[in-house]
């Protein structure tokens, strides 16, 4: 069977999927099929019969709108996708959703679609490989490449620049990105949106650049990948393709995201001399593609398997973490860590992170050029070109890129990765937080400088709406501890999750220990930290405002009021407890109050319309933190007086 017959089969199966769904992106399917075929059959080390093989090459379809191309290639490669799965493209509960989803479709290594993040995940995957190869002493347990296919749009997203600049600085030579360079975007030709010289651009970032002038020539593509594998830099291979190749509207924006229609697809079949109908292919196509992959990869796979037990004996923790589902098997003694008294939770959080990294070489992460302030670092030296076993990543001022790279590292398996910045910059990272949640990976993000208490830096650096942002993300754990007990619980829970990312949100200012705080109670997400079980007034509060709430309660008690303060270190965990637990906390109270130095919208679900809210209704101020806090109404006298007014 001729090679072009296999490539055209890959193309047409993808187009049939799109026509059947009447939805999808046929342009990349037709243009990039020779590229993905060459990669899978000549270079990608994967075993479709063991798709989670730890030492497989990773592949990311960063141009996630090309999912039909990926699914077609996976089907012909022998992954666990049936023809019925293929026919159900973009249908509810199918194994072939509109954009690739890791953990949902066999053979998909990363969720992609929001442009730029696939490239960034690839950087994280490649960085993990470099780190693990060094940690396992080049034993062969981890020894692979990371590949991605991207489009023009991917490279226009800022996060791609952030991540690629890190990859270039770190000389991640095992990262190879193939660019589907067809000069067309959804709305217009690329030239109408950018004039970047791609060669100069990527080389300026520390990458090697290769150009394939004819995207139909598989030998040229093969040679470019072979050359890229021999360099010590990450590589971008620009492959000049024709969007919608073979169709009557090839080379135009109209074929980017609109189905051809069965009539047009039928005409393409006739033009190519193909007599079969939709979803009809010779069994020889699949058999031959599988044979091409197996002949090259199976000897490598079998050799790795023979040494697997020795590798895993020598690298026990890493082998456990190779499956994220085993992450909670790693034990930590956080409750025994000695912490500074009455300190900022950014300080004590840093102490916990430093301590749990001792004698554990699988932690890796860092801060977005803020280590001195966030206290977040890998403790075993910097990860760098000449120190691959280092665990501190210098992300630079690249918050979004940092978040996406942390996701990629955790997605790889074998490591626990974390990233940190000031909480106000969570806005810059939101898409990465969301992607961690969708991919169900337990990335840990440590945010500091968590409120208007930041003070002198002013409103640009004082987070107000960010708590609501983080809490709005499904399957995402928020932790805003009021003292070290709650902080210990937060770290224990974040490290125990196997499919949920977390944000630990810490203070710049010192916090006093609260006598009623409890590690075990904190793990319920909310609990009574002060006051009477049967209270007329229940105050819900978080973080630094819990101590303030206790002061308010004490003032109200002087007037004979019965008050309970409920600390909510995590709304995510609290909401999992159910209505019975909530009702037990609020009892028969006559008034419920929320006190939080943020917009507080995410706490509204715990109170009714007639209850009281002490939250931020504006941005902050520049000045001494304590004075700003008080000026904005967060002082016990002001709040207690207003609550008294409700009982007159």
C-alpha positions as a printed Julia matrix, in Angstrom:
648×3 Matrix{Float64}:
   0.0    0.0    0.0
   1.33   3.41  -0.97
   2.06   5.95   1.74
  -0.28   8.51   0.18
  -3.17   6.04   0.51
  -2.62   5.86   4.26
  -2.32   9.62   4.59
  -5.49  10.18   2.57
  -7.31   7.62   4.68
  -6.32   9.59   7.79
  -7.56  12.76   6.13
 -10.87  11.37   4.97
 -11.72   9.66   8.25
 -11.22  13.0    9.97
 -13.41  14.76   7.41
 -16.09  12.08   7.71
 -16.16  12.7   11.45
 -16.66  16.42  10.92
 -19.33  15.93   8.25
 -21.2   13.46  10.46
 -21.14  15.88  13.4
 -21.75  18.85  11.1
 -19.18  20.57  13.28
 -15.42  20.8   13.43
 -12.28  22.09  11.75
 -11.45  20.35   8.47
  -8.65  22.7    7.37
  -5.97  21.29   9.66
  -7.11  17.72   9.06
  -6.37  18.0    5.36
  -3.25  20.13   5.64
  -1.41  18.5    8.56
  -2.12  14.8    7.93
   1.3   14.09   6.34
   2.95  15.75   9.33
   1.18  13.71  12.01
   1.52  10.49   9.99
   5.28  10.99   9.67
   5.65  11.76  13.37
   3.67   8.73  14.54
   5.11   6.18  12.14
   8.76   7.26  12.06
   9.54   8.95  15.37
   6.96   8.83  18.16
   7.81   6.09  20.67
   4.41   4.94  21.92
   2.7    1.62  22.5
  -1.05   1.81  21.83
  -1.49  -1.45  23.76
   0.05   0.23  26.82
  -0.89   3.85  26.28
   0.22   4.91  29.78
   3.72   3.49  29.4
   5.7    5.86  31.59
   8.65   6.24  29.24
   6.59   6.89  26.11
   7.15  10.01  24.06
   4.52  12.62  24.91
   2.45  14.2   22.16
   0.28  17.28  22.5
  -2.14  18.49  19.84
  -1.74  22.1   20.9
  -3.91  23.13  17.96
  -6.73  21.34  19.75
  -9.29  22.29  17.13
  -7.53  19.63  15.05
  -8.94  16.9   17.29
 -10.48  15.04  14.34
  -6.99  14.66  12.87
  -5.67  13.36  16.19
  -8.54  10.9   16.67
  -8.14   9.63  13.12
  -4.41   9.07  13.7
  -5.06   7.38  17.05
  -7.65   5.09  15.45
  -5.34   4.0   12.67
  -2.49   3.57  15.19
  -4.43   0.99  17.19
  -5.5    2.93  20.28
  -8.71   1.99  22.07
 -11.02   3.89  19.75
 -13.7    2.01  17.82
 -15.27   3.14  14.57
 -18.43   3.87  16.56
 -16.38   6.17  18.8
 -15.14   7.91  15.67
 -18.68   8.29  14.32
 -19.79   9.86  17.61
 -17.35  12.76  17.23
 -18.52  15.8   19.23
 -21.54  13.98  20.6
 -22.48  13.84  24.3
 -20.5   11.27  26.31
 -18.49  10.16  23.28
 -14.81   9.31  23.52
 -14.12  11.88  20.82
 -15.03  15.32  22.22
 -14.64  18.55  20.26
 -11.16  19.22  21.67
  -8.78  16.58  23.09
  -9.25  15.7   26.77
  -6.64  13.79  28.75
  -8.04  10.87  30.71
 -11.07  10.78  28.44
  -9.64   9.49  25.16
  -7.03   6.77  24.95
  -3.77   8.19  23.61
  -4.41  11.82  24.52
  -1.56  13.14  26.69
  -2.91  16.63  27.43
  -6.14  18.56  27.22
  -5.78  21.31  24.67
  -7.81  23.81  22.73
  -7.38  27.2   24.39
  -4.58  28.26  22.08
  -1.09  28.55  23.51
  -1.68  26.31  26.52
  -0.82  23.13  24.63
   2.59  24.58  23.81
   3.01  25.53  27.47
   1.96  22.1   28.72
   4.52  20.66  26.32
   7.21  22.78  27.93
   6.18  21.42  31.33
   6.22  17.84  30.03
   9.68  18.35  28.54
  11.0   20.0   31.69
   9.7   17.05  33.72
  11.52  14.64  31.42
  14.79  16.55  31.81
  14.41  16.62  35.58
  13.47  12.97  35.92
  16.18  11.76  33.56
  18.75  13.45  35.81
  17.14  12.22  39.03
  17.13   8.65  37.74
  20.83   8.97  36.79
  20.25   8.47  33.06
  19.27   4.9   33.84
  16.76   4.7   31.0
  13.72   4.78  33.24
  12.92   8.24  31.87
  14.4    8.87  28.45
  12.0   10.27  25.85
  10.93  13.24  23.73
   7.98  15.62  23.86
   6.3   16.62  20.62
   3.51  19.03  19.8
   1.66  20.26  16.75
   0.67  23.91  16.84
  -0.77  26.47  14.48
  -0.28  30.15  13.77
  -2.86  31.06  16.41
  -1.04  29.13  19.14
   2.06  31.2   18.6
   0.16  34.48  18.76
  -0.98  33.83  22.33
   1.19  35.51  24.94
   1.45  32.37  27.06
   3.29  30.65  24.2
   5.96  33.35  24.32
   6.21  33.06  28.13
   6.66  29.3   28.03
   8.87  29.14  24.97
  11.23  31.71  26.44
  11.64  29.5   29.51
  12.19  26.42  27.34
  14.85  28.25  25.34
  16.63  29.53  28.44
  16.62  26.01  29.88
  17.72  24.35  26.63
  14.99  21.74  26.7
  16.46  19.9   23.73
  13.95  17.08  23.84
  11.05  19.39  23.03
  10.05  19.5   19.35
   7.11  21.53  18.07
   5.82  21.1   14.54
   4.05  24.18  13.25
   1.16  23.77  10.83
   2.12  26.91   8.92
  -0.64  27.47   6.38
  -0.68  31.3    6.47
  -4.43  31.33   7.22
  -6.41  32.15  10.36
 -10.12  31.92  11.01
 -10.84  35.49   9.95
  -8.1   36.27   7.48
  -4.64  35.52   6.13
  -1.99  35.58   8.86
  -0.2   38.5    7.22
  -3.12  40.74   8.19
  -2.47  40.12  11.9
   1.29  39.73  12.27
   4.58  40.26  10.45
   6.78  38.14  12.7
   9.75  36.5   11.04
   9.29  33.06  12.58
  12.9   31.99  12.18
  14.29  35.11  13.86
  11.58  34.99  16.52
  12.16  31.44  17.74
  15.93  31.69  17.46
  15.85  34.82  19.61
  14.13  32.72  22.28
  16.97  30.19  22.25
  15.29  27.65  19.97
  16.5   25.94  16.84
  14.4   26.54  13.75
  13.84  24.24  10.78
  11.75  24.91   7.69
   9.91  22.32   5.61
   8.8   24.09   2.46
   6.46  21.32   1.3
   4.15  19.87   3.93
   3.2   17.02   1.58
   6.78  15.72   1.5
   7.06  13.22   4.35
  10.77  12.67   3.73
  11.48  16.36   4.3
   9.39  16.29   7.47
  11.23  13.17   8.62
  14.63  14.76   8.02
  13.65  17.9    9.92
  12.49  15.89  12.95
  15.67  13.8   12.82
  17.8   16.96  12.81
  15.76  18.48  15.64
  16.33  15.4   17.8
  20.08  15.9   17.53
  20.24  19.46  18.85
  20.6   20.54  22.46
  17.93  23.23  22.1
  14.16  23.01  21.81
  13.15  23.02  18.16
  10.35  24.49  16.11
   9.8   22.94  12.71
   7.76  25.22  10.49
   5.95  23.01   8.01
   4.37  24.91   5.12
   0.99  23.35   4.48
  -2.19  24.15   2.56
  -5.23  24.55   4.79
  -8.1   22.38   3.54
  -5.78  20.63   1.06
  -7.73  18.96  -1.75
 -10.97  20.86  -1.27
 -12.41  23.41  -3.67
 -11.75  26.19  -1.14
  -8.28  25.13  -0.05
  -6.01  27.92   1.12
  -8.85  30.14   2.36
 -10.23  30.99   5.83
 -13.55  29.37   4.95
 -12.12  25.86   5.45
 -10.76  26.55   8.93
 -13.83  25.86  11.04
 -16.75  24.88   8.8
 -17.53  21.31   7.66
 -17.0   20.58   3.98
 -20.32  18.8    3.68
 -20.77  15.29   2.35
 -21.04  16.5   -1.23
 -17.67  18.23  -1.17
 -16.08  15.26   0.61
 -17.53  12.91  -2.02
 -15.98  15.05  -4.74
 -12.59  14.85  -3.02
 -12.87  11.05  -2.93
 -13.64  10.95  -6.64
 -10.75  13.32  -7.44
  -8.38  11.04  -5.52
  -9.8    7.9   -7.13
 -11.24   6.54  -3.89
 -14.39   4.5   -4.41
 -15.35   3.79  -0.79
 -17.98   5.82   1.07
 -17.87   7.62   4.44
 -16.16   5.65   7.24
 -15.23   2.88   4.78
 -11.57   1.92   4.65
  -9.56  -1.14   3.87
  -8.48  -2.98   7.01
  -4.99  -2.94   5.53
  -4.65   0.77   6.3
  -4.94   0.27  10.05
  -2.89  -2.93  10.01
  -0.03  -1.3    8.14
   0.08   1.82  10.31
   0.09  -0.33  13.45
   2.84  -2.48  11.94
   4.97   0.58  11.16
   4.72   1.75  14.77
   5.18  -1.67  16.39
   8.2   -2.63  14.29
  10.08   0.44  15.45
   8.81   0.82  19.02
   8.23  -2.68  20.44
  11.96  -3.52  20.83
  12.41  -0.27  22.79
   9.33  -0.99  24.89
  10.35  -4.57  25.68
  13.85  -3.52  26.67
  12.4   -0.94  29.07
  10.0   -3.47  30.56
  12.81  -5.92  31.3
  14.56  -3.34  33.49
  11.38  -1.81  34.93
  11.49  -3.54  38.32
  15.08  -2.44  38.94
  14.32   1.13  37.87
  11.34   1.32  40.19
  13.23  -0.22  43.1
  15.91   2.45  42.74
  13.36   5.26  42.3
  10.5    4.2   44.55
   8.81   7.55  45.13
   9.04   8.59  41.49
   7.58   5.27  40.35
   4.68   5.7   42.8
   4.04   9.19  41.47
   4.15   8.01  37.86
   0.43   7.43  38.34
  -1.24  10.53  39.79
  -3.84   8.26  41.36
  -1.15   7.05  43.79
  -0.14  10.51  44.94
  -1.9   10.16  48.29
   0.34   7.21  49.12
   3.23   9.57  49.84
   3.35  10.34  53.57
   4.26  13.68  55.13
   4.52  14.7   58.79
   3.28  18.25  58.43
   1.73  18.39  61.89
   5.18  17.83  63.42
   6.93  20.64  61.55
   8.07  23.43  63.85
   6.75  26.79  62.66
   7.39  30.39  63.63
   4.86  31.76  66.11
   2.46  34.56  65.17
   3.99  34.92  61.73
   2.57  35.66  58.31
   1.19  32.53  56.72
   3.43  33.17  53.69
   6.38  32.63  56.07
   5.01  29.51  57.75
   3.81  28.11  54.43
   7.35  28.5   53.12
   8.65  26.68  56.19
   6.26  23.8   55.57
   7.2   23.6   51.9
  10.92  23.64  52.7
  10.56  20.93  55.33
   8.46  18.51  53.27
  11.01  18.7   50.46
  13.8   17.38  52.68
  14.83  13.85  51.67
  12.26  13.9   48.85
  13.68  14.6   45.42
  10.38  14.65  43.53
   9.28  18.2   44.41
   9.96  20.87  41.81
   8.66  24.41  41.41
   9.22  28.01  42.25
   7.93  31.55  42.02
   7.36  34.1   39.3
  10.42  36.15  40.26
   9.05  36.62  43.79
  10.76  33.97  45.91
  12.0   36.52  48.45
   8.4   37.6   49.06
   6.37  34.43  48.59
   8.93  32.17  50.35
   8.23  29.51  47.74
  11.15  27.65  46.19
  12.58  24.28  45.45
  15.22  23.78  48.12
  17.78  21.68  46.25
  19.37  24.34  44.08
  18.15  25.79  40.81
  16.97  23.61  37.95
  19.24  24.81  35.17
  21.26  23.75  32.15
  24.13  22.43  34.26
  22.09  21.33  37.28
  19.18  19.24  36.08
  18.69  17.73  39.52
  17.96  21.16  40.97
  14.38  21.66  42.09
  13.9   25.43  42.06
  12.55  26.73  38.75
  13.2   30.37  38.02
  10.02  31.13  36.1
  10.71  34.83  35.72
   7.83  37.31  35.51
   5.64  34.88  33.59
   2.64  33.96  35.75
   0.45  32.36  33.08
   3.37  30.45  31.6
   4.36  29.29  35.08
   0.86  27.94  35.76
   0.69  26.05  32.47
   4.2   24.63  32.89
   3.4   23.46  36.43
   0.38  21.7   34.93
   2.56  20.02  32.31
   5.04  18.81  34.93
   2.29  17.31  37.06
   0.65  15.83  33.97
   3.86  13.97  33.16
   3.88  12.1   36.46
   6.81  11.28  38.74
   7.01  14.77  40.24
   5.02  17.13  42.45
   5.12  20.62  40.99
   4.06  23.97  42.45
   4.14  27.63  41.49
   3.72  30.89  43.36
   3.07  34.6   42.94
   1.13  37.43  44.57
  -2.58  36.71  44.77
  -3.56  39.71  42.67
  -1.81  38.02  39.72
  -4.1   35.01  39.92
  -6.0   36.91  37.21
  -3.09  36.35  34.86
  -3.16  32.62  35.64
  -6.9   31.9   35.54
  -6.82  29.9   32.26
  -4.08  27.65  33.67
  -6.01  27.12  36.91
  -9.09  26.25  34.9
  -7.11  23.84  32.73
  -5.68  22.09  35.8
  -9.23  21.59  37.0
 -10.46  20.26  33.64
  -7.49  17.89  33.36
  -7.99  16.75  36.98
  -4.35  17.18  37.91
  -3.28  18.11  41.47
  -1.19  21.19  40.71
  -0.49  23.36  43.77
  -0.49  27.14  43.51
   0.69  29.2   46.48
  -0.52  32.79  46.52
   0.62  35.41  49.01
  -0.19  39.05  49.81
  -3.81  37.99  49.97
  -5.79  41.15  50.85
  -5.96  44.92  51.21
  -3.62  44.43  54.16
  -0.83  44.6   51.52
  -1.1   48.33  52.13
   1.55  50.59  50.66
   1.63  48.98  47.21
  -1.91  50.18  46.71
  -5.0   48.87  44.92
  -3.17  47.36  41.94
  -1.51  44.88  44.29
  -4.36  44.38  46.74
  -6.53  41.43  45.71
 -10.25  42.07  46.11
 -12.14  39.89  43.61
  -9.54  37.1   43.31
 -11.0   34.93  46.08
 -14.24  34.75  44.13
 -12.3   34.0   40.97
 -10.55  30.99  42.49
 -13.67  29.72  44.23
 -15.69  29.91  41.02
 -13.58  27.2   39.35
 -15.2   23.74  39.59
 -13.01  20.98  41.03
 -10.58  23.5   42.49
  -9.71  23.64  46.19
  -9.31  27.05  47.82
  -7.46  27.36  51.14
  -7.28  30.65  53.01
  -5.98  29.73  56.48
  -6.51  31.86  59.56
  -3.43  30.55  61.4
  -0.82  27.79  61.35
  -3.23  25.0   62.31
  -5.42  25.78  59.35
  -2.33  26.15  57.19
  -1.06  22.7   58.17
  -4.44  21.24  57.25
  -4.39  23.07  53.93
  -1.02  21.63  52.98
  -2.0   18.12  54.09
  -5.13  18.23  51.95
  -3.48  19.81  48.91
  -0.81  17.09  48.92
  -3.38  14.33  49.33
  -5.43  15.22  46.27
  -5.01  13.04  43.21
  -7.34  14.81  40.78
  -7.97  18.26  42.24
  -5.71  21.32  41.97
  -5.35  23.68  44.92
  -4.6   27.27  45.83
  -3.08  28.03  49.23
  -3.7   31.72  49.85
  -1.42  33.29  52.44
  -0.94  36.64  54.15
   1.81  39.2   53.94
   1.13  40.39  57.5
   1.62  38.45  60.72
  -1.32  36.51  62.17
  -1.87  35.54  65.79
  -2.69  31.97  66.66
  -6.39  31.47  67.45
  -7.08  29.31  70.48
 -10.02  27.48  68.93
  -8.34  26.54  65.67
  -7.94  22.88  64.82
  -6.14  20.88  62.15
  -8.75  18.11  62.13
 -11.72  20.5   62.11
 -10.14  22.54  59.33
 -10.34  19.47  57.14
 -14.12  19.88  57.1
 -13.68  23.19  55.35
 -15.55  25.14  58.05
 -15.97  24.79  61.79
 -16.8   26.67  64.96
 -13.61  28.4   66.06
 -15.14  30.54  68.82
 -18.32  31.03  70.79
 -21.51  29.29  71.76
 -22.96  26.28  69.97
 -26.42  27.85  70.3
 -25.85  31.38  69.09
 -28.15  34.16  67.96
 -25.43  35.51  65.67
 -23.17  33.42  63.44
 -20.18  35.1   61.8
 -18.62  33.39  58.79
 -15.06  34.49  58.11
 -11.81  33.45  56.46
  -8.08  34.07  56.76
  -6.91  37.16  58.59
 -10.52  38.27  59.16
 -11.2   35.33  61.48
  -9.2   36.94  64.29
 -11.1   40.18  63.65
 -14.38  38.24  63.81
 -13.45  36.83  67.21
 -12.79  40.38  68.44
 -16.21  41.42  67.12
 -17.82  38.49  68.88
 -16.22  39.39  72.19
 -17.53  42.98  71.97
 -21.04  41.73  71.18
 -20.89  39.29  74.09
 -20.35  42.24  76.43
 -23.85  43.34  75.39
 -25.23  39.91  76.21
 -25.35  38.7   72.62
 -24.73  35.03  71.91
 -22.2   34.77  69.07
 -20.5   31.99  67.15
 -17.58  32.5   64.78
 -17.27  29.96  61.97
 -13.92  29.88  60.22
 -14.03  28.75  56.59
 -10.5   27.77  55.57
 -11.91  26.2   52.37
 -15.28  26.8   50.7
 -14.51  23.89  48.35
 -14.19  21.44  51.24
 -17.04  23.02  53.22
 -19.45  22.58  50.32
 -18.66  18.87  50.23
 -19.97  18.39  53.78
 -23.6   18.83  52.78
 -26.62  20.63  54.21
 -26.77  18.7   57.48
 -23.33  19.9   58.52
 -24.11  23.47  57.45
 -27.38  23.45  59.41
 -25.54  22.19  62.47
 -23.13  25.1   62.27
 -25.77  27.81  61.87
 -28.32  26.25  64.25
 -31.3   28.51  64.98
 -29.36  31.74  64.66
 -31.3   34.94  64.04
 -28.56  36.68  62.06
 -25.76  35.44  59.84
 -22.81  37.68  59.0
 -19.88  37.38  56.59
 -16.59  39.17  57.19
 -13.97  38.91  54.45
 -11.65  41.51  52.94
 -12.71  40.65  49.41
 -15.86  41.14  47.39
 -17.34  38.22  49.33
 -19.69  37.07  46.6
 -18.6   33.47  47.07
 -19.68  33.58  50.73
 -23.19  34.8   49.93
 -24.43  31.22  49.56
 -24.01  30.75  53.31
 -26.33  33.6   54.28
 -29.68  35.04  53.19
 -30.58  38.35  51.61
 -31.55  39.9   54.96
 -28.25  39.0   56.64
 -25.18  41.24  56.9
 -22.06  41.42  54.77
 -18.79  43.12  55.62
 -16.84  42.87  52.4
 -15.06  45.04  49.85
 -17.26  47.2   47.64
 -14.34  48.99  46.0
 -10.65  48.55  45.42
  -8.12  49.19  48.17
  -5.94  52.09  49.16
  -2.26  52.89  49.4
  -0.95  53.29  52.93
   0.02  51.38  56.03
  -1.7   48.01  55.89
  -3.37  48.24  59.28
  -4.59  51.75  58.56
  -5.95  50.73  55.16
  -7.68  47.74  56.75
  -9.36  49.95  59.35
 -10.15  52.76  56.91
 -12.05  50.31  54.74
 -14.21  49.29  57.68
 -12.4   46.2   58.89
 -12.17  47.01  62.58
 -14.0   45.39  65.44
 -15.61  48.59  66.74
 -17.13  49.53  63.38
 -18.47  46.06  62.64
 -19.83  45.37  66.11
 -21.69  48.69  66.13
 -23.4   47.9   62.83
 -24.37  44.43  64.02
 -25.77  45.92  67.24
 -28.0   48.07  65.06
 -29.69  44.98  63.72
 -30.8   44.03  67.25
 -32.19  47.36  68.4
